[in-house]
Amino acid sequence: MDNHKIGHHISEKFNKDLEDIRNKVLTMGGLVEHQIELAVQAFTTGDLELADQVIKQDNQVDALEMAIDQECSQIIALRQPTAFDLRMLISVIKIVREIERAGDKAERVAQMAIKLAGTEQQLHSQYELEHMAEIIKEMLHLALDAFARVSIENITDITGRDENVNREYENIIRRLITRMMEDPRNITRALDVIWTARAMERIGDYACNICEHLIYMVNGEDVRHLTQKQLEAKLNN
């Protein structure tokens, strides 16, 4: 994180506390990125060990979320920060919630990998799922990188990719509905794959939410309910 964005305070401990929070957020984000990577591999390959690893890592993610929330709350109560520092702490609390939710969705994908292990790969719409996964992983990575740099310069590029995620999700739904219509015996498994695809699609939404919280942190503007075009117009002004 660019330290000039964070006020250099008289209290060196305050500076260290803010830096510690920043490091914990990035560590948490890195864990969730790894969870997503492993969960998708587990789902597409049927590797149960990878799926189990994803599920076990969720405890680490939850522990980091609680630790960050506690640190932020203590600083707000004891230091009574203002301006950018206050917005940063409020935004961090919201951002780690989005990261934790992304981890939960990765865990869901891993659980579904266990449930569907050994079923027909053709039913999984594997190519579409892998393509969607690449987009959401990059979105989350870029959102975390923007947080680390305290930069909203490329935010609309990140949020704009959500349209591609939605398009892939719709393609998967159409393909699976066709499979269910062709053979009703596919219905149960197809619905499980749909729920998996939905979990992955939501990770893209959480990456967009992180971007929106970052805009509030930097500019002090709440852009949560703007369309992509409205967001682009506001940031280009």
N, C-alpha and C positions, 0 to 999 in steps of 0.2 A: 504493500500500500504506500502511495506517495506520502511521505511524512509531512510534506508542506501542507497537505490537505487537513491534517490533524493539527490543531493548535499546539504550539510548544508551550507547555504549562510550567509555571513556577515549580510545581510538584513533579519531580522526576518519577515518582511512583505512579502518578496519574498517567504519564506517557507510557510507562511500562505496562500498566493495566490495559490501556487501549490496544497496545501492540500484542499483548497476550490474547486478547479477545479476537483480534484479527487473525492471529495464527491458528487459534482453535477453529474458527469458521472455515479457514482454508483446509485444515486437517480433516474436518468433518466432511467438507465437500469432496475431498480426494477419496475418502472412504466410500462415499455414495457413488462416485464415478466408478470405482472399482467394483462395487456391488452390481451396478448396472451391467458392466462388461461381463462379469462372471454369470449373472443371471441369464443374459441373452445366450451366452455360450452353452449354459446348462440346458436351456430350453431347446436350442436348435440341434444339440448333439445328444441329449438325453443323459448327460454326465451328472449323476446323482451326488457325487462328492462336491462338485462345484456348487450345486444347488444348496447343499447343506452348509457350505462355507458362507454363502450369501446370507442365509438365515441366521447363522451364528454372529455375523458381523453387525447385525441390526442392534444388538445390545450396546456395542461401542458407539454407534451413531446416536442412540437414545441418551447415553451417558454424556456425550459431548453436548447435545442439545440442552440438557438440564444444567450442565456446568456453565455454559455460555449465558443462558437465561439468568442464572443466579448472579454471575459476575456483573452483567449489565444492570440488573435491578439494584445491586449493592452500590454501584457507581452512581446511578441516578439518585439514590437515596442519600448517599454520603457526600457526593461532590456537587450535586445540583448543577450539572452542566447546562450550558445554553448553546444556542445557535447550532453550528455544524455538529459539535460533539453530541448534543442531545439528539439531533436527527440521526446521527450515526448509530447511537445505541438503540434507539427505537427501531431503526431499520434492521439492525443486526438481529434483534429478537424476532422480527418477521421473516427475515431471510433464512435463519436457521430452521424455522418452522417449515418453510418450503423445501429445504434440503432434506429434513427428516421425512417429509411426505414422499419425496422422491425415493428415499431409501425404503420406505414401506412398500412402494409400488415395485421396486426391484425385488423385495422379498416375496411379493405376491407372484411375480413371474417365476421365481425360483420354486415356490410351492407348486405352481402349475406344472413346472418342468418335471417335478417328482410324480405328480398325478398322471401326466400324459406320457411318461417314459415308456417306450415300446410300442406306441401307437403309430399309425401310418404317417410318415413324414409329409407325404403329399397333402394331407389335410391341414397341416400347420400353416400353409401359405408362407413357407420358410423364407423365400427370397424377399417378399414384401416386409416381413417382420424384421429381417436383418437390415434392410434398407432404412426402415423407420428407426431402428435402434441407432444406426450411425448418425442420423440427423439429430435425435434427441441427446445423444452423448455429446455431440459437438455443441449443441445449444447450451447444455448445462456447463460444459467446460468453458465456453466463451463468456457465459454469465459470471462464473466464478472468477475468471481472469479480469473481467471488467471491475468486479468488486475489489480484487487485489490491487488494481491500478487506480481505483476511484475514478473511473472514466466512463462517461456515457456516450463517447464519441461514436461507437459502432452499435449502440443499443438497438436501433431499428433494424439493422441487418440481422441481429439475433432473433428479435420478435417476429420478423418477417418470415423466418423459416418455419414458423408454426403452421403456416398454410400448407407447406409441403408435408408436414406430419399428418395434418388432417386429411390430406388427399390420399396418402398411403393407407391411413386407417379406413377410409371409405372404400378403397380398393379391396382391402382384406375382408371387410364386411360383405361386399358384393360377391366375392369369390366363395366365401363360406356359406352364404345364403343359397347360392347355386348348388353347392355340395349337399346341403340339407334337403333341398327340393329333389335332387336326383336320388337320394337314398336317405330315408328317415332314420336309418341306423346311425347316420353321421351326426345327428342333432346334438347329442350330449357332448361329444368331443368338440364339435364345432363351436358350441357355446362357450366351452372352456377356453378355446383359442381366442374367441372374441373378447372374453374378459381379460385375457393376457394382453391382447392388442390395445384394449382400452386402458389398461394400467400403464403401458408404454406411452400412449398418447397423452396421458395426464402428466407424465414426467416433462414433456415438452411445455405443457401449461405452467408447471412449477418453475421452469427455467425463465419463462416470460414474466412470471410474478416476481422473481428475483430482480429482473431488469427494472420492473416498475418500482420496486422498493429502493433500488439504487438511484433511480431518478429523483425520488423524494429525498434521499440522503444528500445528494449533491446539489439539487436545485430548490428543494423545499416544495416541490409541486406534486400533488397527488394525481397520477395519470391512470389509475387502476381501471377505469371504465371507458377509456378512450379506444376507438378503433385503431387499426394499424395506420390508416391514412391520417387520422386526427393526431396520432402520436408523432408521425413523421412531420406533419405541418407545425406542431408545437415546438419540436426540437430544432427545426430548421429556421425558425423565426429569429 
